[in-house]
């Protein structure tokens, strides 16, 4: 294997990028701009749990969008921050029916790791179900 020419440079990297783009969490489902985040925070509809806090605001769309905030002050290591973001995104992707039509921002309050994964996923599902009150609040 050593010294043999490769077919294409970085071919494995290109395969990985192509496959991960199909995970079902498209760019249209993400909050990306500071204005989008701040409008959700200003709406002041919030629910909290032991590890996470979730803010929501009606978006007028048929689908929900997600933003994730993990402060460096809360979780120092980038690996741990990225793990938290992955867990939140995957939970949102699989269980976002409860929050359809809402922009949701999830903020980490405490760090968590793989040992408390099940507890965090249950907390996220509970938070998503409680965010239904934000939809009702917008009609007032």
Backbone torsions as a table, in degrees:
resi	resn	phi	psi	omega
1	UNK	NA	-36.5	-177.8
2	UNK	-69.7	132.7	177.8
3	UNK	87.6	-8.0	178.0
4	UNK	-79.2	140.9	179.5
5	UNK	-71.6	144.5	176.3
6	UNK	-86.8	154.8	178.5
7	UNK	-63.9	-47.0	-175.3
8	UNK	-148.2	135.9	178.4
9	UNK	-65.5	138.8	177.8
10	UNK	60.5	29.1	-177.4
11	UNK	-64.5	-36.5	178.5
12	UNK	-65.5	-39.8	179.0
13	UNK	-61.9	-42.8	-179.6
14	UNK	-64.4	-36.8	177.5
15	UNK	-64.7	-42.0	-178.9
16	UNK	-64.1	-44.2	-179.4
17	UNK	-62.8	-41.6	-179.6
18	UNK	-64.7	-42.6	-178.1
19	UNK	-69.1	-43.3	-176.7
20	UNK	-70.1	-19.2	176.9
21	UNK	-69.1	-12.4	-176.4
22	UNK	-101.0	21.1	-174.2
23	UNK	-78.4	-2.2	176.1
24	UNK	88.4	5.1	178.5
25	UNK	-115.6	78.0	-172.9
26	UNK	-71.3	165.1	178.5
27	UNK	-60.6	-31.1	179.7
28	UNK	-68.7	-16.5	179.6
29	UNK	-93.2	5.6	-176.7
30	UNK	-113.2	145.4	168.3
31	UNK	-88.5	127.2	-175.0
32	UNK	-121.0	-32.1	-173.3
33	UNK	-94.0	152.7	-180.0
34	UNK	-61.7	-35.3	178.4
35	UNK	-62.9	-38.2	179.2
36	UNK	-66.3	-42.5	177.8
37	UNK	-64.8	-47.4	-175.4
38	UNK	-67.0	-32.1	177.3
39	UNK	-66.8	-34.2	176.7
40	UNK	-69.2	-43.5	178.7
41	UNK	-64.0	-39.2	-179.6
42	UNK	-66.7	-29.3	-178.9
43	UNK	-64.9	-25.0	172.7
44	UNK	59.8	40.7	170.5
45	UNK	-108.8	108.4	-169.7
46	UNK	-136.3	143.6	171.6
47	UNK	-130.6	146.5	-175.0
48	UNK	-127.0	153.1	173.8
49	UNK	-133.2	-169.3	-178.2
50	UNK	-69.5	-37.7	-175.9
51	UNK	-105.6	-32.0	-170.1
52	UNK	-131.8	159.3	175.3
53	UNK	-129.3	136.1	-177.5
54	UNK	-123.1	131.9	176.8
55	UNK	-111.3	149.9	179.2
56	UNK	-147.0	157.3	178.5
57	UNK	-154.7	136.5	176.7
58	UNK	-62.1	139.8	-176.7
59	UNK	-113.4	-5.3	179.1
60	UNK	74.1	11.7	179.6
61	UNK	-110.3	168.2	178.3
62	UNK	-81.7	-9.2	-177.1
63	UNK	-128.8	165.6	-179.7
64	UNK	-98.9	158.0	177.1
65	UNK	-128.1	151.7	-174.1
66	UNK	-126.8	141.0	169.4
67	UNK	-129.1	142.7	-178.6
68	UNK	-124.7	131.9	178.8
69	UNK	-122.6	118.5	175.3
70	UNK	-128.2	103.3	-175.2
71	UNK	-72.8	145.2	177.2
72	UNK	-66.0	-26.3	177.7
73	UNK	-66.6	-32.6	-179.6
74	UNK	-82.1	-47.8	-176.8
75	UNK	-127.2	107.2	-172.5
76	UNK	-70.5	-41.4	-173.1
77	UNK	-84.6	132.8	-178.2
78	UNK	-60.9	-34.7	179.6
79	UNK	-61.5	-44.0	179.8
80	UNK	-68.3	-39.3	177.8
81	UNK	-62.6	-43.0	179.6
82	UNK	-66.2	-36.8	177.3
83	UNK	-62.0	-45.2	179.6
84	UNK	-60.9	-43.9	179.2
85	UNK	-62.4	-41.5	179.2
86	UNK	-62.9	-42.8	-179.7
87	UNK	-63.2	-44.7	-179.2
88	UNK	-65.2	-44.8	179.7
89	UNK	-61.7	-44.0	-178.8
90	UNK	-66.8	-40.5	177.1
91	UNK	-62.9	-40.4	178.8
92	UNK	-66.5	-42.1	-178.3
93	UNK	-62.1	-40.7	-177.0
94	UNK	-85.8	-21.7	-175.9
95	UNK	-128.0	30.6	-174.8
96	UNK	-83.7	3.3	178.4
97	UNK	-63.6	-31.4	-178.3
98	UNK	-68.7	-21.5	-176.6
99	UNK	-118.4	27.0	-179.0
100	UNK	-62.5	139.4	-179.1
101	UNK	83.1	11.6	179.9
102	UNK	-124.2	147.1	165.5
103	UNK	-92.0	127.7	-175.1
104	UNK	-122.0	133.6	172.4
105	UNK	-119.2	124.2	178.3
106	UNK	-107.7	128.5	-178.1
107	UNK	-119.7	132.9	178.6
108	UNK	-76.5	133.6	176.0
109	UNK	-104.7	-32.7	179.8
110	UNK	-137.9	147.8	176.0
111	UNK	-71.9	150.8	173.1
112	UNK	-140.9	161.0	-179.3
113	UNK	-132.0	-167.6	-174.9
114	UNK	-64.8	-25.0	179.8
115	UNK	-66.3	-30.9	-178.3
116	UNK	-106.5	21.0	-177.5
117	UNK	-55.9	-50.8	-177.8
118	UNK	-60.4	-41.3	179.3
119	UNK	-64.0	-40.6	-179.2
120	UNK	-68.2	-41.4	179.4
121	UNK	-63.3	-42.2	176.2
122	UNK	-62.7	-40.4	178.4
123	UNK	-63.1	-42.2	178.5
124	UNK	-61.7	-43.5	178.8
125	UNK	-62.6	-39.2	177.5
126	UNK	-65.2	-43.2	179.0
127	UNK	-63.2	-43.3	179.1
128	UNK	-61.2	-40.6	179.5
129	UNK	-68.2	-33.2	179.2
130	UNK	-73.8	-20.5	-178.5
131	UNK	-72.8	-6.0	174.9
132	UNK	-58.5	-27.6	179.1
133	UNK	-63.4	-25.8	179.4
134	UNK	-68.7	-33.9	178.4
135	UNK	-66.2	-43.0	179.5
136	UNK	-68.1	-33.6	-177.9
137	UNK	-67.7	-29.9	-178.1
138	UNK	-70.5	-23.5	-178.9
139	UNK	-81.6	-8.8	179.3
140	UNK	-73.1	NA	NA
